[in-house]
Amino acid sequence: MAKMTKSQLMTALAEKTGMAKKDVVGFMDTLVEMAYSEVKKNGEFVLPGFGKMVKMRRAARMGVNPATGEKIKIAAKTVAKFRLAKAAKEAVL
């Protein structure tokens, strides 16, 4: 089964909610923008019943170049992760 494209998702949401597709697209764009802004500013964004996006710090570590086997130092960095809510896990699994 093929993955749902963004356009298909927006069309399906518009049909299920009775909203115009352009309003759904605008709402989703605003939601994504708010999520990014909140994670950047506060370190996390929670979408109740779905999960939360969190900003985490990864420590520096040693790694191995798989092509040469050479040991390399991987610098510390900040990454964004998504943690699925318990309700979402139970609904899917």
Backbone bond lengths (Angstrom), bond angles and torsions (degrees), N, CA, C in turn:
res aa  C-N    CA-C-N  psi(-1)  N-CA   C-N-CA  omega(-1)  CA-C   N-CA-C  phi
1 M - - - 1.450 - - 1.533 108.87 -
2 A 1.316 117.14 134.81 1.467 122.02 -177.79 1.523 110.63 -77.83
3 K 1.326 114.71 153.10 1.457 120.67 176.48 1.515 109.46 -71.42
4 M 1.333 116.02 151.58 1.460 121.42 177.53 1.530 108.28 -77.65
5 T 1.325 116.76 129.36 1.462 120.52 177.74 1.529 109.75 -78.55
6 K 1.319 116.20 167.34 1.465 120.07 178.61 1.525 110.42 -59.66
7 S 1.335 116.81 -43.03 1.459 121.22 -179.72 1.533 111.36 -62.85
8 Q 1.341 116.64 -42.36 1.463 120.46 178.51 1.530 110.77 -65.26
9 L 1.342 116.73 -39.55 1.460 121.05 178.50 1.528 110.85 -63.15
10 M 1.325 117.08 -44.88 1.466 121.00 -179.53 1.528 110.91 -64.47
11 T 1.327 116.58 -39.95 1.462 120.90 178.41 1.531 110.41 -64.82
12 A 1.326 117.22 -44.57 1.470 121.38 179.64 1.528 110.84 -63.61
13 L 1.335 117.67 -42.53 1.464 120.77 178.05 1.523 111.08 -63.22
14 A 1.326 116.66 -40.83 1.465 120.83 178.84 1.522 110.53 -62.11
15 E 1.333 116.74 -42.93 1.463 120.92 -179.85 1.529 111.47 -65.96
16 K 1.330 117.32 -43.41 1.465 121.14 -177.37 1.522 113.27 -71.19
17 T 1.341 117.01 -31.11 1.464 120.04 -177.36 1.518 113.10 -96.56
18 G 1.322 117.32 -15.22 1.460 120.51 -177.22 1.525 112.36 78.66
19 M 1.335 116.44 8.17 1.468 120.60 178.57 1.522 109.54 -87.18
20 A 1.334 115.28 160.61 1.460 120.06 174.54 1.525 108.23 -70.99
21 K 1.340 116.63 146.78 1.468 120.69 -178.47 1.526 111.29 -58.34
22 K 1.337 117.55 -39.71 1.469 119.43 -179.51 1.522 111.32 -65.44
23 D 1.347 117.75 -31.66 1.465 120.73 176.93 1.526 110.86 -70.61
24 V 1.324 116.63 -38.35 1.468 121.28 177.49 1.524 109.73 -64.60
25 V 1.325 116.98 -44.67 1.468 121.66 179.43 1.529 109.44 -61.12
26 G 1.330 117.01 -44.69 1.464 121.48 178.90 1.517 111.65 -62.29
27 F 1.336 116.67 -42.12 1.464 121.32 179.16 1.522 110.59 -63.33
28 M 1.329 116.91 -46.71 1.464 120.30 -178.32 1.527 111.45 -65.75
29 D 1.325 117.08 -39.76 1.468 120.53 177.54 1.531 110.47 -62.01
30 T 1.334 116.82 -40.68 1.464 121.38 178.42 1.518 111.03 -66.54
31 L 1.329 117.11 -41.46 1.473 121.48 178.86 1.524 110.79 -61.63
32 V 1.326 117.03 -45.38 1.464 121.67 179.49 1.525 110.44 -63.84
33 E 1.318 116.28 -43.54 1.467 120.99 179.17 1.534 110.50 -61.11
34 M 1.335 116.79 -42.75 1.471 120.90 178.32 1.529 110.73 -64.32
35 A 1.333 116.76 -40.94 1.467 120.61 -179.65 1.519 110.25 -61.21
36 Y 1.326 117.55 -47.66 1.464 121.36 179.85 1.521 110.81 -61.04
37 S 1.333 116.43 -44.38 1.459 121.81 -178.46 1.528 111.26 -63.01
38 E 1.337 117.00 -44.72 1.464 121.46 -179.37 1.525 111.65 -65.67
39 V 1.325 117.27 -41.97 1.465 120.33 179.17 1.524 109.49 -64.13
40 K 1.317 117.12 -42.46 1.459 120.72 -179.70 1.524 110.79 -64.35
41 K 1.338 116.91 -42.08 1.456 121.60 -175.28 1.534 112.75 -82.34
42 N 1.338 117.77 -48.12 1.473 122.15 -172.07 1.523 114.43 -108.32
43 G 1.329 117.73 -7.59 1.458 119.74 178.33 1.513 115.07 89.79
44 E 1.350 118.18 -8.96 1.460 119.36 176.76 1.524 111.58 -160.16
45 F 1.338 115.28 155.93 1.457 123.10 175.69 1.515 106.93 -138.76
46 V 1.339 116.94 124.21 1.465 121.64 -177.02 1.518 109.69 -106.94
47 L 1.327 115.45 131.63 1.457 122.49 172.11 1.528 105.19 -114.97
48 P 1.350 118.13 97.87 1.466 121.64 -173.12 1.529 112.53 -51.33
49 G 1.331 115.14 133.95 1.458 121.37 179.31 1.513 114.16 82.64
50 F 1.341 117.28 -9.09 1.462 120.96 -178.56 1.520 111.24 -117.19
51 G 1.328 117.16 -50.40 1.447 120.40 177.95 1.506 111.64 155.24
52 K 1.335 115.47 -169.02 1.456 119.49 178.56 1.515 111.50 -138.83
53 M 1.330 114.37 143.80 1.456 121.93 175.51 1.520 106.12 -98.24
54 V 1.334 116.39 129.31 1.461 120.48 -178.27 1.525 110.56 -128.38
55 K 1.328 115.08 149.69 1.461 121.97 176.24 1.527 106.51 -97.63
56 M 1.334 117.02 126.71 1.457 121.48 -178.17 1.523 110.18 -127.44
57 R 1.314 115.48 152.47 1.463 122.81 178.37 1.518 108.30 -101.61
58 R 1.323 117.45 124.82 1.470 122.31 175.28 1.520 108.67 -97.75
59 A 1.320 116.72 131.45 1.464 121.02 179.14 1.526 110.31 -74.11
60 A 1.322 115.59 158.04 1.466 120.53 175.15 1.525 108.23 -65.57
61 R 1.331 116.97 148.64 1.466 120.05 -178.61 1.525 109.99 -154.27
62 M 1.312 114.43 167.34 1.462 120.24 176.30 1.523 108.54 -94.61
63 G 1.318 116.49 138.46 1.449 121.80 177.95 1.520 109.80 -130.90
64 V 1.328 116.34 179.71 1.460 121.67 -179.54 1.523 108.64 -127.62
65 N 1.323 116.31 131.24 1.458 121.42 174.37 1.534 106.07 -72.86
66 P 1.336 118.61 115.12 1.470 120.36 -175.75 1.531 113.63 -64.22
67 A 1.325 117.41 -26.43 1.468 120.05 -178.37 1.526 111.53 -74.74
68 T 1.329 116.54 -38.50 1.473 119.18 -174.36 1.523 113.51 -112.35
69 G 1.328 117.77 -16.09 1.454 120.72 -176.44 1.522 111.99 79.57
70 E 1.317 117.41 2.17 1.456 122.66 -178.81 1.533 110.56 -72.49
71 K 1.335 116.30 137.38 1.459 120.51 177.14 1.521 108.67 -77.52
72 I 1.346 115.24 136.17 1.461 120.44 178.93 1.519 109.66 -131.75
73 K 1.324 115.41 152.77 1.456 120.28 178.00 1.521 107.67 -92.70
74 I 1.337 116.82 127.27 1.455 122.34 177.61 1.522 106.52 -101.97
75 A 1.317 117.36 123.04 1.461 122.85 -175.72 1.526 111.60 -70.63
76 A 1.322 115.67 156.97 1.464 121.47 174.61 1.525 108.43 -66.37
77 K 1.326 116.54 148.16 1.464 119.50 177.75 1.517 110.42 -157.31
78 T 1.319 115.49 164.88 1.456 122.35 177.01 1.524 107.70 -101.47
79 V 1.340 116.45 135.19 1.465 121.35 -179.84 1.522 109.85 -130.26
80 A 1.320 116.63 158.61 1.464 122.20 174.71 1.523 107.63 -104.18
81 K 1.335 116.23 135.46 1.463 121.34 178.33 1.514 108.74 -129.13
82 F 1.330 116.28 155.37 1.456 121.02 176.96 1.516 108.71 -117.16
83 R 1.319 116.05 126.38 1.470 121.60 177.91 1.514 108.19 -108.64
84 L 1.306 116.32 121.04 1.456 122.50 -178.87 1.521 110.56 -72.53
85 A 1.323 117.55 137.76 1.461 122.58 178.40 1.536 109.94 -69.29
86 K 1.323 116.02 152.69 1.463 122.01 180.00 1.538 110.62 -57.92
87 A 1.330 116.29 -42.50 1.478 120.64 179.97 1.527 110.99 -61.58
88 A 1.324 117.22 -38.37 1.462 121.30 179.51 1.530 110.19 -68.41
89 K 1.338 116.62 -41.82 1.467 120.01 178.28 1.522 110.96 -60.32
90 E 1.349 115.35 -45.48 1.462 119.65 -178.62 1.516 111.63 -65.58
91 A 1.321 117.71 -36.88 1.463 121.63 179.89 1.527 111.79 -68.13
92 V 1.334 116.31 -36.30 1.471 121.08 -177.19 1.524 111.67 -85.04
93 L 1.320 115.96 -42.90 1.456 119.19 -175.30 1.503 110.80 -92.32
